[in-house]
Amino acid sequence: MNTAISVRLPKDLASQLDSIAKETERSRSFIIQKALESYIEDFADLQIALDRLHDKGDEAISAKEMRKSLGL
């Protein structure tokens, strides 16, 4: 089930969106949905990385140790 959401965009961003939609022969909604999906995935990855960075119990290893563990 889809939910309608309204947003206000600056004119230049709306123009870029329209250009991409026209060039790819997709709807603006499709382009926005894919952009949000990508952003949300990136945000989740960033949050995981930040959580690990701030976890005092998460042991850090050197690049040399990493290469050795990967057999490089």
N, C-alpha and C positions, 0 to 999 in steps of 0.2 A: 504494500500500500504506500502510495506517495503522499507527501505533505507539501502543500504550497507555502512558500516563504517569500516575502517581499524584501528586497534590499534596495538601497539607494547607492548608486555608483557615480563617481565623478565622470563628467562627459568623456574625458580622454580614455578612461578605463572602459567605459561602455563602448566607445568606438573600437578599441582594440578587441574587445569581446566580439563585437559584430563582425569585424574583419576575420577573426579566427573562425567564427561560426560559418561565415560565407566560404572561406577558403577550404574548410574541411567538410562542407556540406552537412553540418550538424547543427542542432538547435543551440541557442544560448543556454538553455537549461542543461543540456548534455555537457557542454563545455564547463559550466559552473560546477556540475556534479562531479565530473572527473577531477577538476582542480581541487575541490574540497576533499575528495577521497585521498588524493596525493598529499595534501597538506596535513590531513589527520594522521596518515601513516608516518609522515616525517616527524610530526609533533610527538607521536607515541615513541618513535625511535629516539628522539632527542630526550624525552623524559626518562627513558630507560637509561640512556648514557649518563645523564645528570645524576640520577639516583645512584648509579654504580660509582660515579666519580666521588660523590659525597659519602659513600658507605665506608666507614673507617675499617670495617671488618673484611672488605674486599681487597685481597692481596694484589699488589701490583708486581709485574715482572718486567724485566728489561727486554729490549728488542732482541738481544742476543739469545736470551732464554726462550723467547717466543719462536724465533727461527729454529732453534734446536728442537723444541717440542713439536714443530711442524715438519721436521726432517729437512730443513732447507740449509 
